[in-house]
């Protein structure tokens, strides 16, 4: 009896945590979609709007939304063509007050103003080689990155909410829909990581082929473990070097042999491509582990589809 009691408590706890997770994911999706719409409109102002200098009639430091808590926002009232326009203005380094002139983007179709370069920014250090922490997502525009994040969060919300509903209501069709969506998501992941791996090797070969050998000064080396067994010392390591080239520090990928041989400060032979503005060690090998990621997702798709077809055929034989 005590065992059944704790089992019931466990199910209740799991259900409550699932509901909380569903609420968090739903809220995160809603917030992300708001950022996406803001960025989409900001791009319209940047492409189609015109930059004009307008006088500030009034400036009020108020907190009208949750975004104002995270930024130094001021609500300005500016005058343009004998008409007053309200605008949310984020002050980064310059203070704007009443009587000052400010340059803003004006869009005739919206008949509204926006602050230039006020969208979301995903910063990536230009001092780090693109081969380090590679992802084709880094080449996406901010708008597309936010859209991708919205899709990921919405998909996760769908699975969690579906799980909560199935727990309450025994709706088998929801489980079937969830399986179909799961197969579609895994197929998309397989295609994306296949494309991502292909672009990685294309970039690697282009840097190796077009880069010219240079000698760089090594300031420091680093070995990063991505996986480690608790029983053995084996693991998957990534090797990097902090170098100095033309009075500028960069972080580039190196091989394990380079890591063992280098004793900073020292020198290293590297490939450098000016058009890519990127470095890599002459002995740096490509990351072949990337090939297993699309294969893994492809295997999952195959197993899910195989099990689904097998289950359907078994059910048809049982009904005969």
RODO-2510 file (C-alpha; in nm, 4 decimals, decimal comma):
residues 320
     n   res          X          Y          Z
     1     x     0,0000     0,0000     0,0000
     2     x     0,2842     0,2380     0,0856
     3     x     0,4438     0,1537    -0,2478
     4     x     0,1244     0,2496    -0,4323
     5     x     0,1056     0,5742    -0,2334
     6     x     0,4574     0,6805    -0,3341
     7     x     0,3894     0,5747    -0,6935
     8     x     0,0816     0,8001    -0,6956
     9     x     0,2843     1,0878    -0,5496
    10     x     0,5443     1,0342    -0,8201
    11     x     0,2816     1,0528    -1,0938
    12     x     0,1314     1,3683    -0,9422
    13     x     0,4765     1,5277    -0,9164
    14     x     0,5565     1,4363    -1,2782
    15     x     0,2240     1,5805    -1,3943
    16     x     0,2744     1,9076    -1,2044
    17     x     0,6288     1,9475    -1,3380
    18     x     0,5032     1,8783    -1,6915
    19     x     0,2394     2,1502    -1,6539
    20     x     0,5004     2,3953    -1,5202
    21     x     0,7362     2,3107    -1,8073
    22     x     0,4537     2,3556    -2,0591
    23     x     0,3752     2,7005    -1,9157
    24     x     0,7433     2,8024    -1,9228
    25     x     0,7886     2,6836    -2,2821
    26     x     0,4664     2,8527    -2,3898
    27     x     0,5731     3,1807    -2,2302
    28     x     0,9212     3,1542    -2,3850
    29     x     0,7646     3,0916    -2,7275
    30     x     0,5379     3,3943    -2,6877
    31     x     0,8298     3,6182    -2,5822
    32     x     1,0483     3,4913    -2,8658
    33     x     0,7693     3,5506    -3,1185
    34     x     0,7395     3,9077    -2,9910
    35     x     1,1124     3,9606    -3,0488
    36     x     1,0762     3,8091    -3,3968
    37     x     0,7939     4,0472    -3,4922
    38     x     0,9938     4,3400    -3,3543
    39     x     1,2994     4,2390    -3,5567
    40     x     1,0886     4,1878    -3,8692
    41     x     0,9442     4,5378    -3,8389
    42     x     1,2866     4,6821    -3,7560
    43     x     1,4221     4,5371    -4,0813
    44     x     1,1369     4,7009    -4,2727
    45     x     1,2266     5,0372    -4,1200
    46     x     1,5952     4,9831    -4,2010
    47     x     1,5302     4,8874    -4,5649
    48     x     1,2366     5,1131    -4,6521
    49     x     1,2563     5,3969    -4,3988
    50     x     1,4569     5,7171    -4,4174
    51     x     1,6888     5,8616    -4,1556
    52     x     1,5738     6,2040    -4,0371
    53     x     1,6825     6,4352    -3,7586
    54     x     1,3935     6,5442    -3,5376
    55     x     1,3717     6,7548    -3,2195
    56     x     1,2794     6,5926    -2,8885
    57     x     0,9765     6,7588    -2,7316
    58     x     0,9562     6,5440    -2,4193
    59     x     1,1574     6,2636    -2,2566
    60     x     1,0201     6,0387    -1,9811
    61     x     1,2063     5,7536    -1,8152
    62     x     0,9251     5,5074    -1,7520
    63     x     0,8868     5,1310    -1,7345
    64     x     0,5884     5,0460    -1,9516
    65     x     0,6847     4,6843    -2,0270
    66     x     0,9089     4,4058    -1,8977
    67     x     1,1687     4,4934    -2,1625
    68     x     1,2220     4,8333    -1,9991
    69     x     1,3488     4,6606    -1,6849
    70     x     1,6287     4,4962    -1,8835
    71     x     1,7385     4,8102    -2,0699
    72     x     1,7934     5,1807    -2,0141
    73     x     1,4760     5,2854    -2,1949
    74     x     1,3363     5,6356    -2,2320
    75     x     1,0068     5,7234    -2,3987
    76     x     1,0562     6,0223    -2,6257
    77     x     0,8056     6,2485    -2,7936
    78     x     0,9508     6,3886    -3,1160
    79     x     0,8022     6,6418    -3,3583
    80     x     0,7988     6,5894    -3,7337
    81     x     0,5932     6,7893    -3,9862
    82     x     0,4051     6,9649    -3,7036
    83     x     0,2994     6,6308    -3,5535
    84     x     0,4126     6,4604    -3,2327
    85     x     0,5284     6,0961    -3,2392
    86     x     0,5977     5,8734    -2,9367
    87     x     0,8967     5,6382    -2,9536
    88     x     1,0748     5,3987    -2,7203
    89     x     1,4452     5,4893    -2,7183
    90     x     1,7235     5,2816    -2,5618
    91     x     2,0131     5,4945    -2,4413
    92     x     2,3378     5,3013    -2,4708
    93     x     2,6049     5,5674    -2,4344
    94     x     2,4428     5,9010    -2,5262
    95     x     2,1883     6,0837    -2,3114
    96     x     1,8925     6,2317    -2,4986
    97     x     1,6678     6,4908    -2,3349
    98     x     1,4124     6,7584    -2,4177
    99     x     1,5378     7,0097    -2,6732
   100     x     1,7957     6,7732    -2,8245
   101     x     1,7933     6,6551    -3,1837
   102     x     1,7956     6,2814    -3,2505
   103     x     1,8349     6,0821    -3,5735
   104     x     1,5553     5,8288    -3,6205
   105     x     1,4174     5,6060    -3,8949
   106     x     1,0822     5,7186    -4,0353
   107     x     0,8573     5,4805    -4,2317
   108     x     0,5818     5,6548    -4,4355
   109     x     0,3552     5,3470    -4,4481
   110     x     0,3560     5,3035    -4,0706
   111     x     0,3770     5,6797    -4,0104
   112     x     0,6042     5,6015    -3,7170
   113     x     0,9625     5,6350    -3,5984
   114     x     1,2098     5,3759    -3,4775
   115     x     1,5565     5,3905    -3,3308
   116     x     1,8280     5,2748    -3,5754
   117     x     2,0029     4,9474    -3,4870
   118     x     1,7658     4,8795    -3,1985
   119     x     1,6928     4,5164    -3,2819
   120     x     1,8201     4,2009    -3,1153
   121     x     2,1908     4,1333    -3,1699
   122     x     2,3596     3,7924    -3,1611
   123     x     2,7242     3,8728    -3,1107
   124     x     2,9949     3,6327    -3,2199
   125     x     3,3577     3,7143    -3,1650
   126     x     3,5392     3,7811    -3,4911
   127     x     3,8625     3,6870    -3,3135
   128     x     3,7580     3,3210    -3,2924
   129     x     3,7870     3,0938    -3,5952
   130     x     3,4551     2,9882    -3,7470
   131     x     3,5772     2,6280    -3,7318
   132     x     3,5494     2,6543    -3,3532
   133     x     3,1912     2,5942    -3,2336
   134     x     3,0871     2,5684    -3,5973
   135     x     2,7230     2,6159    -3,6908
   136     x     2,5600     2,7419    -4,0092
   137     x     2,3065     2,9152    -3,7844
   138     x     2,5746     3,1809    -3,7260
   139     x     2,5330     3,2823    -4,0924
   140     x     2,1573     3,3353    -4,0510
   141     x     2,0162     3,6838    -4,0119
   142     x     1,8883     3,7853    -3,6691
   143     x     1,5311     3,7613    -3,7980
   144     x     1,5811     3,4048    -3,9207
   145     x     1,7566     3,3036    -3,5980
   146     x     1,4629     3,4269    -3,3928
   147     x     1,2205     3,2458    -3,6233
   148     x     1,4207     2,9245    -3,5852
   149     x     1,4222     2,9649    -3,2074
   150     x     1,0441     3,0189    -3,2124
   151     x     0,9964     2,6981    -3,4116
   152     x     1,2166     2,5007    -3,1715
   153     x     1,0335     2,6346    -2,8656
   154     x     0,6919     2,5826    -3,0268
   155     x     0,7813     2,2231    -3,1144
   156     x     0,9005     2,1528    -2,7606
   157     x     0,5811     2,3122    -2,6243
   158     x     0,3704     2,0916    -2,8524
   159     x     0,5277     1,7701    -2,7253
   160     x     0,5036     1,8701    -2,3582
   161     x     0,1423     1,9906    -2,3882
   162     x     0,0487     1,6766    -2,5814
   163     x     0,2009     1,4652    -2,3052
   164     x    -0,0008     1,6533    -2,0415
   165     x    -0,3260     1,6124    -2,2374
   166     x    -0,2669     1,2415    -2,2951
   167     x    -0,2124     1,2007    -1,9208
   168     x    -0,5521     1,3586    -1,8484
   169     x    -0,7515     1,2313    -2,1456
   170     x    -0,6883     0,8935    -2,3121
   171     x    -0,6890     1,0372    -2,6645
   172     x    -0,4984     0,7957    -2,8854
   173     x    -0,5182     1,0222    -3,1910
   174     x    -0,3031     1,2797    -3,0065
   175     x    -0,0348     1,0162    -2,9609
   176     x    -0,0522     0,9317    -3,3320
   177     x    -0,0214     1,3000    -3,4247
   178     x     0,2731     1,3401    -3,1853
   179     x     0,4504     1,0420    -3,3457
   180     x     0,4003     1,1873    -3,6941
   181     x     0,5281     1,5280    -3,5817
   182     x     0,8262     1,3609    -3,4125
   183     x     0,9214     1,1813    -3,7348
   184     x     0,8902     1,5078    -3,9302
   185     x     1,1050     1,6955    -3,6756
   186     x     1,3723     1,4238    -3,6821
   187     x     1,3723     1,4292    -4,0641
   188     x     1,4223     1,8062    -4,0598
   189     x     1,7023     1,7680    -3,8023
   190     x     1,8686     1,5019    -4,0179
   191     x     1,8526     1,7271    -4,3257
   192     x     1,9782     2,0305    -4,1338
   193     x     2,2757     1,8549    -3,9750
   194     x     2,3619     1,6959    -4,3097
   195     x     2,3692     2,0440    -4,4633
   196     x     2,5599     2,1795    -4,1618
   197     x     2,8263     1,9072    -4,1911
   198     x     2,8578     1,9616    -4,5665
   199     x     2,9098     2,3384    -4,5182
   200     x     3,1663     2,2666    -4,2451
   201     x     3,3783     2,0461    -4,4698
   202     x     3,3351     2,2882    -4,7587
   203     x     3,4619     2,5737    -4,5404
   204     x     3,7469     2,3613    -4,4047
   205     x     3,8637     2,2614    -4,7534
   206     x     3,8352     2,6197    -4,8818
   207     x     4,0480     2,7515    -4,5937
   208     x     4,3054     2,4767    -4,6429
   209     x     4,3129     2,5200    -5,0203
   210     x     4,3090     2,9005    -5,0452
   211     x     4,4925     2,9893    -4,7240
   212     x     4,8617     3,0705    -4,7423
   213     x     5,1072     2,9441    -4,4771
   214     x     5,2034     3,1960    -4,2103
   215     x     5,4031     3,1735    -3,8900
   216     x     5,2111     3,2921    -3,5856
   217     x     5,3146     3,3449    -3,2262
   218     x     5,1386     3,1143    -2,9787
   219     x     5,0420     3,2808    -2,6515
   220     x     4,8478     2,9975    -2,4944
   221     x     4,6974     2,6543    -2,5689
   222     x     4,3796     2,4931    -2,4429
   223     x     4,2347     2,1426    -2,4382
   224     x     3,8565     2,1181    -2,4004
   225     x     3,6873     1,7909    -2,3099
   226     x     3,3421     1,7383    -2,4610
   227     x     3,2909     1,3885    -2,3270
   228     x     3,4554     1,1928    -2,0497
   229     x     3,3888     0,8493    -1,9062
   230     x     3,3702     0,8188    -1,5292
   231     x     3,5621     0,4896    -1,5386
   232     x     3,8340     0,5733    -1,7879
   233     x     4,0330     0,8802    -1,8822
   234     x     3,9307     0,8560    -2,2472
   235     x     3,7370     1,1440    -2,3959
   236     x     3,6673     1,3591    -2,6961
   237     x     3,8925     1,6615    -2,6914
   238     x     3,9097     1,9841    -2,8844
   239     x     4,2363     2,1751    -2,9070
   240     x     4,2728     2,5498    -2,9444
   241     x     4,5509     2,8049    -2,9434
   242     x     4,5497     3,1746    -2,8674
   243     x     4,7828     3,3349    -3,1187
   244     x     4,9198     3,6763    -3,2043
   245     x     4,9331     3,7805    -3,5686
   246     x     4,9982     4,1362    -3,6868
   247     x     4,9446     4,2692    -3,3338
   248     x     4,6020     4,1051    -3,3089
   249     x     4,5038     3,8117    -3,0902
   250     x     4,3027     3,5267    -3,2424
   251     x     4,1787     3,1855    -3,1269
   252     x     4,2326     2,9076    -3,3808
   253     x     4,1869     2,5282    -3,3908
   254     x     4,4978     2,3095    -3,3665
   255     x     4,5683     1,9367    -3,3731
   256     x     4,6472     1,7147    -3,0751
   257     x     5,0066     1,6855    -3,1995
   258     x     5,0331     2,0647    -3,2025
   259     x     4,9022     2,0758    -2,8457
   260     x     5,1598     1,8216    -2,7275
   261     x     5,4486     1,9867    -2,9125
   262     x     5,3754     2,3510    -2,8347
   263     x     5,5292     2,5103    -2,5270
   264     x     5,3945     2,8681    -2,5149
   265     x     5,5317     3,1118    -2,5919
   266     x     5,6301     2,9593    -2,9237
   267     x     5,5574     2,9657    -3,2948
   268     x     5,3162     2,7689    -3,5126
   269     x     5,2579     2,7185    -3,8835
   270     x     4,9014     2,8069    -3,9795
   271     x     4,6867     2,8686    -4,2851
   272     x     4,5431     3,2184    -4,3235
   273     x     4,2863     3,3310    -4,5800
   274     x     4,2384     3,7070    -4,6051
   275     x     3,8993     3,6829    -4,7775
   276     x     3,7695     3,4577    -4,4990
   277     x     3,9739     3,6411    -4,2350
   278     x     4,0298     3,3066    -4,0666
   279     x     4,3125     3,0834    -3,9427
   280     x     4,3696     2,7182    -3,8709
   281     x     4,6732     2,5096    -3,7879
   282     x     4,8446     2,3442    -4,0844
   283     x     4,8035     2,0047    -3,9146
   284     x     4,4451     2,0601    -3,7971
   285     x     4,2239     1,7685    -3,9132
   286     x     3,8510     1,8031    -3,9899
   287     x     3,5990     1,7065    -3,7239
   288     x     3,4728     1,3692    -3,8498
   289     x     3,2425     1,3283    -3,5503
   290     x     3,0047     1,5684    -3,7257
   291     x     2,9248     1,2899    -3,9708
   292     x     2,7643     1,0843    -3,6938
   293     x     2,5070     1,3511    -3,6030
   294     x     2,2965     1,3274    -3,9239
   295     x     2,3481     0,9494    -3,9234
   296     x     2,2113     0,9346    -3,5688
   297     x     1,8981     1,1309    -3,6590
   298     x     1,8574     0,9260    -3,9761
   299     x     1,8760     0,6069    -3,7696
   300     x     1,6065     0,7394    -3,5336
   301     x     1,3796     0,8211    -3,8283
   302     x     1,4351     0,4742    -3,9743
   303     x     1,3567     0,3005    -3,6438
   304     x     1,0427     0,5070    -3,5786
   305     x     0,9083     0,4525    -3,9287
   306     x     1,0001     0,0834    -3,9186
   307     x     0,8286     0,0330    -3,5831
   308     x     0,5233     0,2254    -3,7030
   309     x     0,4904     0,0193    -4,0208
   310     x     0,5539    -0,3046    -3,8316
   311     x     0,2915    -0,2140    -3,5712
   312     x     0,0393    -0,1292    -3,8446
   313     x     0,0995    -0,4586    -4,0275
   314     x     0,0730    -0,6531    -3,7002
   315     x    -0,2571    -0,4827    -3,6253
   316     x    -0,3932    -0,5653    -3,9704
   317     x    -0,2968    -0,9323    -3,9313
   318     x    -0,4631    -0,9455    -3,5897
   319     x    -0,7883    -0,8055    -3,7313
   320     x    -0,8119    -1,0682    -4,0065
***
